[in-house]
Amino acid sequence: MGRVMQLCTMPADVAEAVAEWMAGLTRAHDELGRKGPVCPFVRPADEAGAIRTECLRAESGDGIEELVAALRRQVHRFGEFPASGGREPLDSLVTVMDGLPRHRWRLLDAAQRRIRREVVAAGLMVGQFHPECPEPGYWNPSFMVSRSPVPLIVLRRMAFHDILFLHSDPALFAEYDRRFGRWYQEGKVPAEFRALYDNAPRLPAATGRPYLDYQSIPLLHALHQPRTEHQPESSFYLAGQSMELLFSLVLGEVRAAQEGMVVDDLGRCGWHLRRATAGMRLLCGFWDLLSTLSPAEFNSFRDALGEASGLGSYKYRTLEFALGAKSPAMAARHDGVPAVAAEVYRALHDASAYDDALGVLVRRGLLADDDAGHDRDPVAVRSAWARIYREETVSGDLVRWAEALMDLAETVGRWRRLHLLTVERIIGYKPGTGGTAGVEWLRDVATHHVFPELWEARLQLSGGPA
């Protein structure tokens, strides 16, 4: 059981910073992507006296469990506040997390994701804010709308416009639809909201059979929709769908490994890295299946792909960003699809697993903070990794952790190379689907490693084990 965070008096400088930040939300911003204030909710809520502000004392050792417990307690407190006489839709609770170390600010993002469904089920919305929050703006995903001067969370009641935030998750959307669906049936809604509502994913109807319902089996098989009658396309189609699901699995394990690194729990991190690597090995196996397609078999259904290309996989792009292989240009390929763009840009702006790994090196005294930042010093980073291998025994926790990172990095590299070989085998050097560069582009990608200085550290090692 984790420590219970206690309510405390907010320091004067923190209260001043929060007040100034909230005032800024009532004003327009050139990068917002629409007219009006950054948050239309703040001014009317403030004028109605509906914003309550509290402060919780965080300690340096507080992790995800303590933050989730704090969120749940604040949700309970919010529900116990006395009715405000007509201003209930504006009621909100701002909770500052005073004392939370910088490298643990991002745990608020994970805590918000963990508790979001139960909060929405209660008819509430929960948002996390901190100086490095990766949440993108809806109207302009390059605008960091959720960055605040101090780490804090905000609770408020669900509102009609929350379709902007709830339309992509079927469970969250179901709660929204239960409360506001009649508005759409009556037909008087903005066109932007109507499009999101009509295209939102719906939960499948229950069959009453536990296994079928738990795994959504009827829906899963219904999604297998090849475009031609050629049997080889079925292998290609199913492999692509399966890889998409595995991208999600690997991404989830990478994010969980990051949570372990942020709290310096390398043992926990190692388990998640192990599963992420196993997921990547499964992904590699799909190239064995696809390599059974002859050029003639692939050409029998290739025209049905149209402009479809693996470059359109936003889940894979998100995974690459989470591993540190970031590209604003590749993120921009997903503009125009709200839920997709939000996920991709969130990963683009968020710290990667490699960023968090370098943070561990900093806290272990192996790397200077200045050498681990955005403009990191590759020589210093390479030397830090090499020092681990020189000074740690084979059973040391840092060596085991570094090798777990290397296992994942190697398997990612293997997946890229097998992709290249499979495409070379099937289509040769012709352009890829959708007019992409095909083999030429894949060969360039295959030459780049994730966690580059971890690989390069081998150059500085010689002789036998320490």
Secondary structure, 3 states (H helix, E strand, C coil): CCCCCEECCCCHHHHHHHHHHHHHHCCCCCCCCCCCCCCCCHHHHHHCCCEEEEEEECCCCCCHHHHHHHHHHHHHHHHHCCCCCCCHHHCEEEEEEECCCHHHCCHHHHHHHHHHHHHHHCCEEEEEECCCCCCCCCCCCCCCCCCCCCCEEEEEECCHHHHHHHCCCHHHHHHHHHHHHHHHHHCCCCHHHHHHHHHCCCCCCCCCCHHHHHCCHHHHHHCCCCCCCCHHHHHHHHHHHHHHHHHHHHHHHHHHHHHHHHCCCHHHHHHHHHHHHHHHHHHHHHHHHHCCCCHHHHHHHHHHHCCCCHHHCHHHHHHHHHHCCCCHHHHHCCCCCHHHHHHHHHHHHCCCHHHHHHHHHHHCCCCCHHHHCCCCCHHHHHHHHHHHHHHCCCCCHHHHHHHHHHHHHHHHHHHHHHHHHHHHHHHCCCCCHHHCCCHHHHHHHHCCCCCHHHHHHHHHCCCCCC
